[in-house]
Each structure stands twice: as C-alpha cells, then as structure tokens.
Amino acid sequence: SDGMTEELINALANVEGLRVVSRTAVFALKGQNLEVQQIGDKLNVNTLLEGSVRREGNALRVTAQLINVSDGYHLWSKSYDRELKSVFALEDEIARSIAQALRHKLLRGGVKPSTTSQEAHDLYLKGRYFWEKRNSEALHQAVSYYQQAIDKDPAYALAYVGLADVTVARVDYEGASPAEVLPVAKRAALRALEIDPGLAEAHASLGLISLYDFDWQTALNEFRAAIELKPDYAAAHKFYGQALTGFGQLEEGLAELERARQEDPTSLIINNNIAYSHLVARDYGGAASRLKKNLEMDSSFWLSHLDLAGAYMLQGKYDDALAELDKIRQAPSGLAEALRARIHARAGRRPEALQLLHDMEERSGRGYVRASQLGIVWVALGDKDRAFALFEKGCSERDSLLHYVKSDPSFDPVRSDPRFKQLLKCLHLE
C-alpha cells in the first residue's frame, strides 16, 4: 500500500489544478490514530484520500475514498479489481476519477506512469526508503537499489533523479569528497533530463549539483525552471531558498523555505532549514525555539541537535551546547567534533579545543576531512592565517560548508579581513 500511496502522490502532483501534500508529510502521520479533521489541520488540506490495498496472488483490489475534511463526509468512493500487472494503469484511472470528483478542468490525456516495470518500481521505492535514513550505510544501499531500478528500466527518469540526489547527499551525510561524487550525480541528472526534459525533479537535482559546484547562476536557473514546471514541488523551493540564503538574500531565502514548508509541513529538513535561516539572521532564540519543535517531531534527528548546539553556543550557553551535542548518536565525520572544539574555544577552554583540532587534523592525513570545518575552529581560536589557508583549500575542494560564508555568524570575526573578499570571489559570490 505504501507503493500505491507514493505513486498516487506522484501522479496527482503532476495534475494541473491539484495541490498535493508531499509523501514526507503523509508518511509522518502513518500509524497515528487521528480524526479526519486533525489530519486535515496537520497537513493544511481540505480533502483527504484514504483507502486500502488487498492482494491475493496476482489479484489486486484497491478501495479509495475521497473525504471532505470540514464535515468528514465522503465526496467519492470506488473499488478497483485488477491484475497486479496493470497497477500503473490503475493508478492513472484512480487519478482520473479523483480529478473528476474534485470537479477540476484538468487531466487531458492522463498522467503518464513513471515506469511500466513493476520490478523497477519496487527497487525505486526501496531506494527511497534507504535514502530517508540519512546515514552512510543506508545511502550506499539506496544507490544500489536505484542502479538496479535503472537496470530494469533504462528509461526510468525518476530513478536517475533518485541516484543523483542520493549521490549528492553523500557529501553532507557521509563526508564524501565533492570531486568524487558530483560528476557521478551530474551524469545521472542529465540522463533524467534526456529522458524527460520537462521533469521538474530532474531540473531541481541539476540545480542542487550546480550549487555544490559553486555554479550559482546555473543553480538558480534550474531551481526556477523546476518551480515553473511544478510550483508545488517542495524540494525545489527548499533548494532555491538555500541558494538565496547563500547569496545573503535572507528574506527572499526564508520566503522560499516557508513556501517549501507550506507544501511539506512535517519535513524535518525543511523545518531545520527555516530554523537555520533565523540563526543566520542572528535570531538565535527564534532558531533554538524552532529546532526544539523539530526535535519534538523526531528526537533522533541529528542535524537539529547540531544546529541547536550551535544556537546555544552563539547565545553564550556553552554547557547547554555541549549537552546538546552529547545527544547526537550519529553524524557525518567531523561536524560534531568541530562544533565541540569551537564551543570550547569560545568558552576560553583553549587546550580542549586544540586537542580536538589536533585529532581532526590527524584524521585528515588518513582520509578526506573537510578543510572548512577545521578553518572555522581556527577562527574561534583567533588564528586567521591558518583559517584562511584552510578556507582557500575548502574552496578548491568545493566544500559545501562554505555555501553560507556570506551570512553565517561563524565567519563574523574575519569579515573585515581583506582575504575575506578574495574568498568570496573564489566561491563566485562576488
């Protein structure tokens, strides 16, 4: 039933005139015993589609009901008995029926299935499942499933998008070298666009890759193209908001992130991005409040713990910041250690900060460690020369931690240094 739900969301989201809540928001409510009105309020929608899927051998029965949130009454209901091999045609049929029930003037010619291969579809869903775990082992499993989906259906554009997105994610969630993974991701995104030039998700992926390659103008153009093709695509608004924040356009960036949250209100990463936007606007209390609310949704979301520790540090609450870091069970290599070192440095505990920094520098001799995270620690320790040398190296390595150099408070102590303008030029931000 999860596969049917995901495919219907994808199909209906491409129907002009329908505003469909993202799968992230929907699946966040799975298993909760909520009334229709409560679900409607949480998702900010007027109608709900619910149903069931039953399977016996190759026989499939899908029952779907469209419910009006305001009064709980059924607007439409129908059952479908089909063979499993026709599941994609069934999804198109359901999309047509729901569109008719909503009385929109839409759906001329139907919704094209993203693949006609059941095996490819199942592999794609497995890739999505592991992608959402956001850890190194799961990302590698996701890559494997997406590649298997492509092997089953070489024309499956969304599988190439998934492969591109999960490959880029290895930079932030695994600490992979951008030089290693970005070319792989770009090939996948371009292949998706070859298959379907009008696929919004592919344009957004190419924009994200361009952002990580410091090609800001291409990134902005691709995000705008994705939004034009699919105005309710939350990820495109999220990426666009992040890019604008990187440019220092904080109000415009926050507006795009808020639009992303409107489309996907329970997304942990989007809500985290909004909290970070408040942090770079120097609203540390507001950022902390939002991060705490995010952790109420999922107390294990490491990025919110990390950013909350950063907000506490910037407020001078060093013990609270360290206590927050202790709650992190798994984070990409070096991020938590670098923040811990900065907290010690700002608290006047220089020996502790230097020891952590020494450990990270030793590790960099055995593998890839982001130069910028070491540089930010040296900023906190007051050594600008070492900091800028590492920032220059980070720029040459396309270190994504430098995306927000123009607005992040961590760089405030070095903004007046003439070398800061050179750094901005290296990053193509000036």
C-alpha positions in Angstrom: 0.0 0.0 0.0 2.9 2.3 0.6 4.0 1.9 -3.0 0.5 2.7 -4.2 0.4 5.8 -2.0 3.7 7.1 -3.3 2.8 6.6 -6.9 -0.6 8.3 -6.5 1.0 11.2 -4.8 3.4 11.5 -7.7 0.7 11.1 -10.3 -1.7 13.6 -8.7 1.1 16.1 -8.0 1.6 16.4 -11.8 -2.1 17.1 -12.5 -2.6 20.8 -13.1 -5.0 22.3 -10.6 -4.4 19.9 -7.8 -2.3 20.8 -4.8 -1.0 17.6 -3.2 0.8 17.2 0.1 4.3 15.5 -0.1 4.9 11.9 0.8 7.1 13.0 3.7 4.2 14.9 5.3 1.8 12.0 4.6 4.1 9.2 5.9 4.9 11.2 9.0 1.3 10.6 10.1 1.3 6.9 9.4 0.2 4.8 12.3 -1.2 7.7 14.3 -4.8 7.4 15.5 -6.1 10.8 14.3 -9.5 12.1 13.3 -10.1 13.4 9.8 -10.2 17.0 11.0 -6.9 16.5 12.9 -5.2 15.1 9.8 -6.6 17.9 7.7 -5.3 20.5 10.1 -1.8 19.0 10.3 -1.5 18.7 6.5 -3.3 22.0 5.8 -5.7 20.4 3.2 -9.4 20.4 2.5 -9.8 16.9 1.3 -8.3 13.5 2.1 -7.8 10.4 0.0 -7.8 7.2 2.1 -8.1 3.6 1.1 -6.8 0.1 1.3 -4.9 -2.3 -0.9 -5.5 -6.0 -0.8 -3.5 -8.6 -2.7 -4.2 -12.3 -3.3 -1.7 -13.8 -5.7 -1.8 -11.6 -8.8 -5.2 -10.2 -8.0 -5.3 -6.7 -6.6 -8.2 -4.8 -5.0 -7.9 -1.1 -4.3 -10.6 0.7 -2.4 -10.3 4.5 -2.3 -12.5 7.2 -0.7 -12.3 11.0 -1.0 -13.3 12.7 2.2 -14.2 16.3 2.9 -12.2 17.4 5.9 -14.7 20.0 7.2 -17.5 17.6 7.8 -16.0 14.1 7.4 -18.4 13.2 4.6 -17.4 11.1 1.6 -17.2 13.0 -1.7 -16.5 9.9 -3.7 -15.7 6.2 -3.3 -14.8 3.4 -5.6 -13.2 0.0 -5.6 -10.9 -1.4 -8.4 -10.2 -5.1 -9.0 -7.3 -5.6 -11.3 -4.4 -7.9 -12.0 -1.1 -6.8 -10.5 0.5 -6.3 -13.9 -1.9 -3.4 -14.6 -1.1 -1.5 -11.4 0.2 1.6 -13.3 -2.8 1.9 -15.5 -4.9 1.5 -12.3 -3.1 4.5 -10.8 -3.9 6.6 -13.8 -7.5 5.5 -13.6 -7.7 6.5 -9.9 -6.1 9.8 -10.7 -8.8 10.5 -13.4 -11.6 9.6 -11.0 -10.4 11.8 -8.2 -9.9 14.6 -10.6 -13.4 14.3 -11.8 -14.7 14.1 -8.2 -12.9 17.4 -7.4 -14.5 18.9 -10.5 -11.3 20.5 -11.8 -11.0 21.2 -15.5 -7.8 19.1 -15.9 -6.2 15.8 -16.8 -6.3 16.0 -20.6 -4.7 12.8 -21.8 -4.0 11.3 -18.4 -0.9 11.0 -16.2 2.0 9.2 -17.8 3.3 6.4 -15.5 6.9 7.0 -14.5 7.7 3.4 -15.3 5.9 0.3 -16.6 8.2 -2.1 -14.8 6.9 -3.4 -11.5 10.4 -4.6 -10.5 11.9 -1.2 -11.3 9.2 0.5 -9.3 9.8 -1.8 -6.3 13.5 -1.2 -6.4 12.9 2.6 -6.7 10.8 2.5 -3.5 13.5 0.6 -1.7 16.0 3.3 -2.7 13.7 6.0 -1.4 13.3 4.1 1.9 17.1 3.8 2.5 17.7 7.4 1.2 15.5 8.7 4.0 17.6 7.1 6.7 20.3 9.7 6.1 23.4 7.7 7.1 26.3 6.3 5.2 25.4 2.7 5.1 21.8 3.4 4.0 22.9 5.9 1.3 25.1 3.1 -0.3 22.1 0.8 -0.2 19.9 3.4 -1.8 22.5 3.9 -4.6 22.4 0.1 -5.2 18.6 0.0 -5.4 18.4 3.0 -7.8 21.0 1.4 -10.0 19.1 -1.8 -10.1 15.9 0.1 -11.0 17.7 1.7 -13.9 19.0 -1.7 -15.0 15.4 -3.0 -15.1 14.1 0.1 -16.9 16.8 2.3 -18.5 14.2 4.9 -19.3 13.0 5.4 -15.7 13.8 9.1 -15.3 12.9 9.3 -11.6 15.3 6.5 -10.7 18.1 8.6 -12.3 16.9 11.6 -10.2 17.0 9.4 -7.1 20.5 8.3 -8.0 21.6 11.9 -8.5 20.1 13.2 -5.2 21.4 10.3 -3.0 24.9 10.7 -4.6 25.0 14.5 -3.8 23.8 13.6 -0.2 26.9 11.6 0.4 28.8 15.0 0.6 26.8 16.2 3.6 25.7 12.9 5.2 28.8 10.8 4.7 31.6 13.4 4.3 32.4 12.2 0.7 34.7 14.3 -1.5 32.7 16.5 -3.9 35.3 15.8 -6.6 34.4 12.1 -6.2 30.6 12.3 -6.2 29.5 15.4 -8.1 30.4 14.2 -11.6 28.5 10.9 -10.9 25.5 12.8 -9.7 25.6 15.2 -12.7 25.6 12.3 -15.2 22.5 10.8 -13.6 20.6 14.1 -13.5 21.5 14.9 -17.2 20.3 11.4 -18.2 17.0 12.0 -16.4 16.6 15.2 -18.4 17.4 13.4 -21.7 14.6 11.0 -20.9 12.1 13.7 -19.8 13.2 17.3 -20.4 10.1 18.5 -18.6 10.7 16.6 -15.4 10.8 19.2 -12.6 12.6 16.9 -10.2 15.5 16.5 -12.6 15.9 20.2 -13.0 15.9 20.6 -9.3 18.6 17.9 -9.0 20.8 19.5 -11.6 20.4 22.8 -9.7 21.5 21.2 -6.5 24.6 19.7 -8.2 25.4 23.1 -9.6 25.0 24.7 -6.2 27.5 22.2 -4.8 29.8 23.0 -7.7 29.6 26.8 -6.8 27.9 27.5 -10.1 25.3 29.7 -8.5 23.7 31.1 -11.7 23.0 27.7 -13.2 21.7 26.6 -9.8 19.3 29.5 -9.6 18.1 29.0 -13.2 17.5 25.3 -12.7 15.6 25.8 -9.4 13.4 28.4 -11.1 12.8 26.1 -14.0 11.7 23.3 -11.6 9.3 25.6 -9.8 7.8 26.8 -13.1 7.3 23.2 -14.2 5.9 22.1 -10.8 5.0 25.0 -8.5 4.1 22.7 -5.6 7.4 20.8 -5.6 8.7 21.4 -2.1 12.3 20.4 -2.7 12.7 23.0 -5.5 11.6 25.7 -3.1 13.9 24.4 -0.4 16.9 24.3 -2.7 16.1 27.7 -4.1 15.7 29.1 -0.6 19.1 27.7 0.4 20.8 29.2 -2.6 19.3 32.7 -1.9 20.4 32.4 1.7 23.9 31.6 0.5 23.8 34.8 -1.6 22.9 36.7 1.5 19.4 37.4 0.4 18.0 36.2 3.8 14.4 37.5 3.5 13.9 36.0 0.0 15.5 32.8 1.0 13.3 32.4 4.1 10.2 33.1 1.9 11.1 30.2 -0.4 11.7 27.9 2.6 8.4 28.9 4.1 6.8 28.0 0.7 8.5 24.7 0.8 7.1 24.1 4.3 3.7 25.0 3.1 3.9 22.2 0.6 5.6 19.8 3.1 4.8 20.9 6.6 6.2 18.0 8.5 9.5 17.8 6.7 12.3 17.7 9.3 14.9 19.0 6.9 12.8 21.9 5.6 11.9 23.0 9.2 15.6 22.7 10.1 16.5 24.9 7.1 14.0 27.5 8.3 15.5 27.4 11.8 18.9 27.9 10.3 17.7 30.9 8.4 16.7 32.5 11.7 20.1 31.7 13.1 22.0 33.4 10.2 19.6 36.4 10.7 21.1 36.5 14.3 17.7 35.5 15.8 19.3 32.8 17.9 16.4 32.5 20.3 14.0 32.0 17.4 16.2 29.5 15.8 16.5 27.5 19.1 12.8 27.5 19.5 12.1 26.2 16.1 14.8 23.5 16.4 13.3 22.3 19.7 9.9 22.0 17.9 11.6 20.0 15.1 13.0 17.6 17.7 9.5 17.1 19.1 8.7 15.5 15.8 11.8 13.3 15.8 14.2 13.4 18.8 16.8 11.4 16.8 17.2 14.0 14.0 20.9 14.7 14.4 21.1 17.9 12.4 18.6 19.7 14.6 20.7 18.7 17.7 23.8 20.0 15.9 22.2 23.3 15.0 20.6 23.7 18.4 24.0 23.3 20.0 25.3 26.0 17.6 22.4 28.3 18.6 23.2 27.8 22.3 26.9 28.5 21.6 26.1 31.8 19.8 24.0 32.7 22.9 26.9 32.0 25.2 25.2 28.9 26.7 28.2 26.7 26.4 27.2 24.0 28.8 23.8 23.7 27.1 25.6 23.5 23.8 27.8 20.6 24.9 24.9 18.8 26.5 23.0 19.1 23.2 26.0 17.6 21.3 26.0 14.7 23.6 22.5 13.7 22.4 23.8 13.1 18.8 24.2 9.4 18.1 25.4 9.5 14.5 26.6 12.5 12.5 28.9 12.9 9.4 32.6 12.7 10.2 34.0 15.8 12.0 30.9 18.0 12.2 30.1 17.4 15.9 33.8 17.4 16.8 34.4 20.7 15.1 31.5 22.3 16.8 32.6 20.9 20.2 36.0 22.4 19.6 34.5 25.8 18.7 32.4 25.7 21.9 35.5 25.1 24.0 37.4 27.9 22.2 34.6 30.4 22.7 34.3 29.3 26.3 38.0 30.0 26.9 39.0 26.4 27.2 41.8 26.5 24.6 43.6 23.3 25.5 40.4 21.2 25.0 39.8 22.9 21.7 43.3 22.4 20.4 43.2 18.7 21.4 40.0 18.1 19.4 41.5 20.1 16.5 44.7 18.0 16.6 42.6 14.8 16.5 40.7 16.0 13.4 43.9 17.1 11.7 45.5 13.7 12.3 42.4 12.1 10.8 42.7 14.3 7.7 46.1 12.6 7.0 44.3 9.3 6.6 41.3 10.4 4.6 39.1 13.2 3.4 38.2 15.8 6.1 36.5 19.0 5.2 39.1 21.8 5.3 36.5 24.4 6.2 35.4 22.8 9.4 39.0 22.9 10.6 39.2 26.5 9.4 36.1 27.6 11.4 37.7 26.2 14.6 40.8 28.3 13.9 38.6 31.3 13.5 37.2 30.6 17.0 40.8 30.3 18.3 41.8 33.6 16.7 44.3 32.3 14.2 43.1 34.0 10.9 46.1 32.9 8.9 45.5 29.2 9.4 41.8 29.7 8.9 42.1 31.4 5.5 44.6 28.8 4.3 42.0 26.1 5.1 39.2 28.1 3.6 41.1 28.5 0.4 41.7 24.8 0.3 38.0 24.2 1.0 37.0 26.4 -1.9 39.3 24.5 -4.3 37.6 21.3 -3.0 34.1 22.6 -3.4 33.4 22.3 0.3 29.7 22.8 0.8 30.2 24.2 4.3 31.3 27.4 2.6 27.8 27.9 1.0 26.8 30.2 3.8 30.1 32.1 4.3 28.3 35.3 3.3 25.7 35.1 6.1 26.8 32.5 8.8 27.8 34.1 12.1 30.8 31.8 12.3 32.6 33.9 9.8 31.9 37.3 11.5 35.3 37.6 13.1 37.1 37.5 9.7 34.7 39.6 7.5 36.8 42.7 7.8 40.0 40.9 6.7 40.9 41.7 3.1 41.3 38.0 2.4 37.5 37.5 3.0 36.7 39.3 -0.3 39.1 37.0 -2.1 37.3 34.0 -0.5 34.0 35.4 -1.8 35.5 35.7 -5.3 36.8 32.1 -5.1 33.3 31.0 -4.2 31.8 33.0 -7.1 29.8 35.0 -4.5 31.2 38.4 -5.6 
